[in-house]
Structures are given as structure tokens and as C-alpha cells.
Amino acid sequence: MALRMRQSLAELERAFHEESQEDRDRRDALRRAAVDRSRQRTLEKRHRHGSMRFGVLVAVLVATAVLVTIAMFEILYMVMG
């Protein structure tokens, strides 16, 4: 009877250790997944902001070119006329 109880306790202890190891592995996997999701969100946000900045830059360059062209023709008109 005592031998059987020792085996049973040993099996329970072994099962407990295996389960605790599985829990640790599961927590680590969840933590890594959360870090990966966070990194992905950061990259998407950075890309979105970069695209917006590029659009603003193009708009400013086009507006500058238009304004300089208009000013140049106005000055040419004043000089010639």
C-alpha cells in the first residue's frame, strides 16, 4: 500500500511539474505574440504617418512651384508693361 501511494505521489508530482512547464511555455508564447503584435502595430503606424508626411511634402512642393510661377509671370508683366 505504501509503495502504491509513493508511486501515486510521484506521478502526481511529475504531472504537476509537466503542467507547470506547459503553463510557462504557454505564457512565454503569449508574451512573444503580444510583443509581435505591438511591433506590427508600431510599424503600421509609422508607415501610415510616413505616407501622410510624403503627401503633405508633395502638396507643399506643388503649391510652391505654382506660386513661384505666378509671381514670376506677374513680375515679367510689370517689367514688360
N, CA, C and O atoms as CSV, one atom per row, in Angstrom:
chain,resi,resn,atom,element,x,y,z
A,1,MET,N,N,0.819,-1.188,0.000
A,1,MET,CA,C,0.000,0.000,0.000
A,1,MET,C,C,0.874,1.267,0.000
A,1,MET,O,O,0.581,2.218,-0.724
A,2,ALA,N,N,1.925,1.279,0.797
A,2,ALA,CA,C,2.799,2.445,0.879
A,2,ALA,C,C,3.536,2.656,-0.438
A,2,ALA,O,O,3.732,3.789,-0.876
A,3,LEU,N,N,3.946,1.538,-1.074
A,3,LEU,CA,C,4.629,1.646,-2.361
A,3,LEU,C,C,3.706,2.243,-3.415
A,3,LEU,O,O,4.112,3.075,-4.227
A,4,ARG,N,N,2.467,1.800,-3.380
A,4,ARG,CA,C,1.483,2.321,-4.331
A,4,ARG,C,C,1.245,3.816,-4.092
A,4,ARG,O,O,1.106,4.575,-5.051
A,5,MET,N,N,1.198,4.238,-2.856
A,5,MET,CA,C,0.977,5.651,-2.533
A,5,MET,C,C,2.170,6.486,-2.981
A,5,MET,O,O,1.998,7.604,-3.467
A,6,ARG,N,N,3.395,5.943,-2.819
A,6,ARG,CA,C,4.582,6.674,-3.268
A,6,ARG,C,C,4.581,6.836,-4.776
A,6,ARG,O,O,4.928,7.895,-5.298
A,7,GLN,N,N,4.184,5.772,-5.477
A,7,GLN,CA,C,4.110,5.859,-6.934
A,7,GLN,C,C,3.065,6.905,-7.345
A,7,GLN,O,O,3.291,7.703,-8.255
A,8,SER,N,N,1.943,6.882,-6.669
A,8,SER,CA,C,0.877,7.820,-6.976
A,8,SER,C,C,1.347,9.260,-6.720
A,8,SER,O,O,1.084,10.152,-7.527
A,9,LEU,N,N,2.042,9.486,-5.593
A,9,LEU,CA,C,2.560,10.819,-5.299
A,9,LEU,C,C,3.614,11.229,-6.329
A,9,LEU,O,O,3.649,12.382,-6.760
A,10,ALA,N,N,4.461,10.297,-6.717
A,10,ALA,CA,C,5.484,10.596,-7.713
A,10,ALA,C,C,4.844,10.948,-9.054
A,10,ALA,O,O,5.290,11.863,-9.747
A,11,GLU,N,N,3.791,10.208,-9.409
A,11,GLU,CA,C,3.097,10.510,-10.660
A,11,GLU,C,C,2.416,11.876,-10.588
A,11,GLU,O,O,2.443,12.633,-11.558
A,12,LEU,N,N,1.813,12.190,-9.460
A,12,LEU,CA,C,1.169,13.492,-9.296
A,12,LEU,C,C,2.198,14.615,-9.360
A,12,LEU,O,O,1.961,15.653,-9.978
A,13,GLU,N,N,3.334,14.398,-8.720
A,13,GLU,CA,C,4.385,15.408,-8.733
A,13,GLU,C,C,4.930,15.613,-10.151
A,13,GLU,O,O,5.156,16.742,-10.584
A,14,ARG,N,N,5.133,14.514,-10.856
A,14,ARG,CA,C,5.622,14.593,-12.230
A,14,ARG,C,C,4.593,15.309,-13.114
A,14,ARG,O,O,4.957,16.144,-13.942
A,15,ALA,N,N,3.318,14.981,-12.938
A,15,ALA,CA,C,2.260,15.642,-13.715
A,15,ALA,C,C,2.209,17.132,-13.388
A,15,ALA,O,O,2.001,17.961,-14.274
A,16,PHE,N,N,2.401,17.469,-12.108
A,16,PHE,CA,C,2.396,18.871,-11.708
A,16,PHE,C,C,3.540,19.628,-12.369
A,16,PHE,O,O,3.347,20.737,-12.866
A,17,HIS,N,N,4.722,19.038,-12.376
A,17,HIS,CA,C,5.878,19.683,-12.994
A,17,HIS,C,C,5.678,19.843,-14.505
A,17,HIS,O,O,6.028,20.875,-15.077
A,18,GLU,N,N,5.117,18.821,-15.139
A,18,GLU,CA,C,4.865,18.910,-16.579
A,18,GLU,C,C,3.851,20.012,-16.876
A,18,GLU,O,O,4.025,20.789,-17.815
A,19,GLU,N,N,2.805,20.075,-16.080
A,19,GLU,CA,C,1.777,21.085,-16.299
A,19,GLU,C,C,2.314,22.493,-16.041
A,19,GLU,O,O,1.994,23.430,-16.773
A,20,SER,N,N,3.126,22.633,-15.003
A,20,SER,CA,C,3.690,23.954,-14.731
A,20,SER,C,C,4.648,24.368,-15.854
A,20,SER,O,O,4.715,25.547,-16.203
A,21,GLN,N,N,5.382,23.417,-16.417
A,21,GLN,CA,C,6.260,23.730,-17.553
A,21,GLN,C,C,5.432,24.145,-18.769
A,21,GLN,O,O,5.784,25.089,-19.477
A,22,GLU,N,N,4.325,23.427,-19.005
A,22,GLU,CA,C,3.447,23.788,-20.123
A,22,GLU,C,C,2.861,25.185,-19.924
A,22,GLU,O,O,2.747,25.959,-20.874
A,23,ASP,N,N,2.492,25.500,-18.685
A,23,ASP,CA,C,1.968,26.842,-18.385
A,23,ASP,C,C,3.013,27.914,-18.659
A,23,ASP,O,O,2.704,28.954,-19.239
A,24,ARG,N,N,4.246,27.660,-18.243
A,24,ARG,CA,C,5.331,28.614,-18.512
A,24,ARG,C,C,5.535,28.804,-20.014
A,24,ARG,O,O,5.682,29.925,-20.500
A,25,ASP,N,N,5.542,27.682,-20.735
A,25,ASP,CA,C,5.712,27.765,-22.186
A,25,ASP,C,C,4.568,28.547,-22.828
A,25,ASP,O,O,4.791,29.362,-23.723
A,26,ARG,N,N,3.346,28.295,-22.364
A,26,ARG,CA,C,2.175,28.983,-22.896
A,26,ARG,C,C,2.268,30.494,-22.615
A,26,ARG,O,O,1.988,31.312,-23.492
A,27,ARG,N,N,2.665,30.854,-21.381
A,27,ARG,CA,C,2.818,32.274,-21.034
A,27,ARG,C,C,3.883,32.938,-21.890
A,27,ARG,O,O,3.704,34.063,-22.359
A,28,ASP,N,N,4.990,32.238,-22.092
A,28,ASP,CA,C,6.059,32.789,-22.932
A,28,ASP,C,C,5.578,32.996,-24.362
A,28,ASP,O,O,5.878,34.014,-24.985
A,29,ALA,N,N,4.826,32.020,-24.879
A,29,ALA,CA,C,4.306,32.141,-26.243
A,29,ALA,C,C,3.335,33.312,-26.334
A,29,ALA,O,O,3.367,34.068,-27.304
A,30,LEU,N,N,2.482,33.468,-25.341
A,30,LEU,CA,C,1.541,34.590,-25.342
A,30,LEU,C,C,2.279,35.925,-25.255
A,30,LEU,O,O,1.905,36.889,-25.923
A,31,ARG,N,N,3.316,35.979,-24.440
A,31,ARG,CA,C,4.096,37.210,-24.304
A,31,ARG,C,C,4.773,37.560,-25.632
A,31,ARG,O,O,4.761,38.715,-26.059
A,32,ARG,N,N,5.365,36.547,-26.281
A,32,ARG,CA,C,6.015,36.791,-27.577
A,32,ARG,C,C,4.998,37.252,-28.617
A,32,ARG,O,O,5.283,38.138,-29.422
A,33,ALA,N,N,3.807,36.644,-28.597
A,33,ALA,CA,C,2.772,37.043,-29.554
A,33,ALA,C,C,2.345,38.491,-29.306
A,33,ALA,O,O,2.128,39.247,-30.253
A,34,ALA,N,N,2.225,38.877,-28.033
A,34,ALA,CA,C,1.845,40.253,-27.713
A,34,ALA,C,C,2.922,41.236,-28.170
A,34,ALA,O,O,2.610,42.304,-28.696
A,35,VAL,N,N,4.180,40.874,-27.969
A,35,VAL,CA,C,5.283,41.738,-28.413
A,35,VAL,C,C,5.269,41.858,-29.931
A,35,VAL,O,O,5.465,42.948,-30.467
A,36,ASP,N,N,5.041,40.753,-30.625
A,36,ASP,CA,C,4.993,40.785,-32.089
A,36,ASP,C,C,3.848,41.664,-32.587
A,36,ASP,O,O,4.024,42.434,-33.530
A,37,ARG,N,N,2.665,41.550,-31.952
A,37,ARG,CA,C,1.530,42.387,-32.346
A,37,ARG,C,C,1.831,43.859,-32.111
A,37,ARG,O,O,1.502,44.709,-32.938
A,38,SER,N,N,2.449,44.149,-30.992
A,38,SER,CA,C,2.795,45.536,-30.678
A,38,SER,C,C,3.783,46.087,-31.697
A,38,SER,O,O,3.630,47.213,-32.170
A,39,ARG,N,N,4.784,45.302,-32.032
A,39,ARG,CA,C,5.773,45.724,-33.027
A,39,ARG,C,C,5.109,45.956,-34.379
A,39,ARG,O,O,5.429,46.922,-35.071
A,40,GLN,N,N,4.184,45.071,-34.759
A,40,GLN,CA,C,3.486,45.200,-36.044
A,40,GLN,C,C,2.637,46.470,-36.067
A,40,GLN,O,O,2.617,47.182,-37.071
A,41,ARG,N,N,1.929,46.761,-34.956
A,41,ARG,CA,C,1.132,47.990,-34.887
A,41,ARG,C,C,2.017,49.229,-35.001
A,41,ARG,O,O,1.655,50.201,-35.664
A,42,THR,N,N,3.170,49.185,-34.354
A,42,THR,CA,C,4.097,50.322,-34.420
A,42,THR,C,C,4.584,50.533,-35.850
A,42,THR,O,O,4.649,51.669,-36.319
A,43,LEU,N,N,4.924,49.456,-36.542
A,43,LEU,CA,C,5.387,49.573,-37.919
A,43,LEU,C,C,4.293,50.115,-38.834
A,43,LEU,O,O,4.559,50.958,-39.691
A,44,GLU,N,N,3.058,49.632,-38.653
A,44,GLU,CA,C,1.948,50.117,-39.473
A,44,GLU,C,C,1.692,51.601,-39.213
A,44,GLU,O,O,1.439,52.366,-40.144
A,45,LYS,N,N,1.758,51.998,-37.953
A,45,LYS,CA,C,1.548,53.401,-37.600
A,45,LYS,C,C,2.632,54.277,-38.221
A,45,LYS,O,O,2.341,55.340,-38.768
A,46,ARG,N,N,3.870,53.830,-38.134
A,46,ARG,CA,C,4.987,54.578,-38.707
A,46,ARG,C,C,4.826,54.702,-40.229
A,46,ARG,O,O,5.082,55.765,-40.795
A,47,HIS,N,N,4.406,53.624,-40.882
A,47,HIS,CA,C,4.212,53.649,-42.328
A,47,HIS,C,C,3.089,54.620,-42.700
A,47,HIS,O,O,3.210,55.382,-43.660
A,48,ARG,N,N,1.995,54.584,-41.931
A,48,ARG,CA,C,0.850,55.461,-42.196
A,48,ARG,C,C,1.266,56.930,-42.054
A,48,ARG,O,O,0.913,57.766,-42.886
A,49,HIS,N,N,2.009,57.228,-41.006
A,49,HIS,CA,C,2.460,58.605,-40.781
A,49,HIS,C,C,3.445,59.038,-41.856
A,49,HIS,O,O,3.426,60.187,-42.297
A,50,GLY,N,N,4.311,58.112,-42.278
A,50,GLY,CA,C,5.272,58.429,-43.333
A,50,GLY,C,C,4.576,58.737,-44.642
A,50,GLY,O,O,4.981,59.654,-45.357
A,51,SER,N,N,3.527,57.983,-44.971
A,51,SER,CA,C,2.775,58.230,-46.201
A,51,SER,C,C,2.088,59.590,-46.138
A,51,SER,O,O,2.054,60.323,-47.126
A,52,MET,N,N,1.545,59.918,-44.977
A,52,MET,CA,C,0.875,61.207,-44.816
A,52,MET,C,C,1.885,62.350,-44.971
A,52,MET,O,O,1.599,63.345,-45.636
A,53,ARG,N,N,3.047,62.209,-44.366
A,53,ARG,CA,C,4.082,63.246,-44.489
A,53,ARG,C,C,4.521,63.417,-45.936
A,53,ARG,O,O,4.742,64.537,-46.396
A,54,PHE,N,N,4.646,62.313,-46.648
A,54,PHE,CA,C,5.044,62.380,-48.054
A,54,PHE,C,C,3.992,63.127,-48.862
A,54,PHE,O,O,4.335,63.947,-49.713
A,55,GLY,N,N,2.723,62.854,-48.608
A,55,GLY,CA,C,1.642,63.554,-49.310
A,55,GLY,C,C,1.667,65.043,-49.041
A,55,GLY,O,O,1.474,65.845,-49.955
A,56,VAL,N,N,1.905,65.422,-47.789
A,56,VAL,CA,C,1.994,66.839,-47.438
A,56,VAL,C,C,3.198,67.478,-48.137
A,56,VAL,O,O,3.099,68.598,-48.639
A,57,LEU,N,N,4.310,66.785,-48.172
A,57,LEU,CA,C,5.504,67.303,-48.842
A,57,LEU,C,C,5.240,67.545,-50.317
A,57,LEU,O,O,5.614,68.594,-50.841
A,58,VAL,N,N,4.607,66.605,-50.997
A,58,VAL,CA,C,4.303,66.760,-52.421
A,58,VAL,C,C,3.372,67.950,-52.626
A,58,VAL,O,O,3.573,68.742,-53.547
A,59,ALA,N,N,2.348,68.083,-51.771
A,59,ALA,CA,C,1.413,69.208,-51.894
A,59,ALA,C,C,2.135,70.545,-51.707
A,59,ALA,O,O,1.879,71.497,-52.445
A,60,VAL,N,N,3.026,70.618,-50.732
A,60,VAL,CA,C,3.769,71.862,-50.492
A,60,VAL,C,C,4.678,72.181,-51.677
A,60,VAL,O,O,4.774,73.340,-52.081
A,61,LEU,N,N,5.333,71.192,-52.230
A,61,LEU,CA,C,6.207,71.429,-53.387
A,61,LEU,C,C,5.411,71.914,-54.601
A,61,LEU,O,O,5.840,72.832,-55.300
A,62,VAL,N,N,4.262,71.303,-54.848
A,62,VAL,CA,C,3.431,71.717,-55.980
A,62,VAL,C,C,2.924,73.138,-55.761
A,62,VAL,O,O,2.944,73.951,-56.685
A,63,ALA,N,N,2.471,73.444,-54.545
A,63,ALA,CA,C,1.984,74.790,-54.244
A,63,ALA,C,C,3.101,75.817,-54.407
A,63,ALA,O,O,2.873,76.907,-54.931
A,64,THR,N,N,4.291,75.476,-53.966
A,64,THR,CA,C,5.429,76.390,-54.109
A,64,THR,C,C,5.736,76.642,-55.576
A,64,THR,O,O,5.966,77.781,-55.981
A,65,ALA,N,N,5.739,75.586,-56.367
A,65,ALA,CA,C,6.015,75.740,-57.803
A,65,ALA,C,C,4.956,76.620,-58.464
A,65,ALA,O,O,5.284,77.467,-59.295
A,66,VAL,N,N,3.693,76.423,-58.101
A,66,VAL,CA,C,2.619,77.235,-58.680
A,66,VAL,C,C,2.784,78.694,-58.274
A,66,VAL,O,O,2.687,79.586,-59.117
A,67,LEU,N,N,3.033,78.946,-56.993
A,67,LEU,CA,C,3.185,80.322,-56.520
A,67,LEU,C,C,4.392,81.018,-57.164
A,67,LEU,O,O,4.303,82.186,-57.543
A,68,VAL,N,N,5.498,80.316,-57.285
A,68,VAL,CA,C,6.694,80.900,-57.908
A,68,VAL,C,C,6.424,81.201,-59.378
A,68,VAL,O,O,6.856,82.240,-59.876
A,69,THR,N,N,5.729,80.329,-60.073
A,69,THR,CA,C,5.408,80.561,-61.485
A,69,THR,C,C,4.513,81.786,-61.640
A,69,THR,O,O,4.750,82.633,-62.502
A,70,ILE,N,N,3.488,81.875,-60.804
A,70,ILE,CA,C,2.585,83.031,-60.862
A,70,ILE,C,C,3.350,84.318,-60.563
A,70,ILE,O,O,3.201,85.308,-61.278
A,71,ALA,N,N,4.165,84.309,-59.514
A,71,ALA,CA,C,4.942,85.504,-59.153
A,71,ALA,C,C,5.895,85.888,-60.276
A,71,ALA,O,O,6.066,87.072,-60.564
A,72,MET,N,N,6.503,84.920,-60.901
A,72,MET,CA,C,7.451,85.188,-61.982
A,72,MET,C,C,6.744,85.867,-63.164
A,72,MET,O,O,7.263,86.829,-63.729
A,73,PHE,N,N,5.559,85.364,-63.535
A,73,PHE,CA,C,4.834,85.969,-64.643
A,73,PHE,C,C,4.294,87.352,-64.276
A,73,PHE,O,O,4.233,88.239,-65.128
A,74,GLU,N,N,3.903,87.538,-63.018
A,74,GLU,CA,C,3.444,88.864,-62.575
A,74,GLU,C,C,4.583,89.882,-62.685
A,74,GLU,O,O,4.394,90.989,-63.187
A,75,ILE,N,N,5.758,89.493,-62.212
A,75,ILE,CA,C,6.918,90.393,-62.283
A,75,ILE,C,C,7.301,90.649,-63.741
A,75,ILE,O,O,7.641,91.777,-64.096
A,76,LEU,N,N,7.251,89.628,-64.581
A,76,LEU,CA,C,7.553,89.779,-66.002
A,76,LEU,C,C,6.560,90.749,-66.649
A,76,LEU,O,O,6.937,91.578,-67.477
A,77,TYR,N,N,5.293,90.632,-66.262
A,77,TYR,CA,C,4.255,91.510,-66.803
A,77,TYR,C,C,4.524,92.968,-66.393
A,77,TYR,O,O,4.375,93.887,-67.198
A,78,MET,N,N,4.928,93.162,-65.110
A,78,MET,CA,C,5.215,94.522,-64.639
A,78,MET,C,C,6.440,95.112,-65.342
A,78,MET,O,O,6.459,96.301,-65.660
A,79,VAL,N,N,7.446,94.297,-65.580
A,79,VAL,CA,C,8.671,94.774,-66.217
A,79,VAL,C,C,8.407,95.088,-67.694
A,79,VAL,O,O,8.901,96.090,-68.210
A,80,MET,N,N,7.654,94.262,-68.354
A,80,MET,CA,C,7.404,94.442,-69.779
A,80,MET,C,C,6.350,95.518,-70.038
A,80,MET,O,O,6.354,96.147,-71.097
A,81,GLY,N,N,5.474,95.728,-69.105
A,81,GLY,CA,C,4.350,96.628,-69.395
A,81,GLY,C,C,4.470,97.868,-68.679
A,81,GLY,O,O,3.611,98.740,-68.806
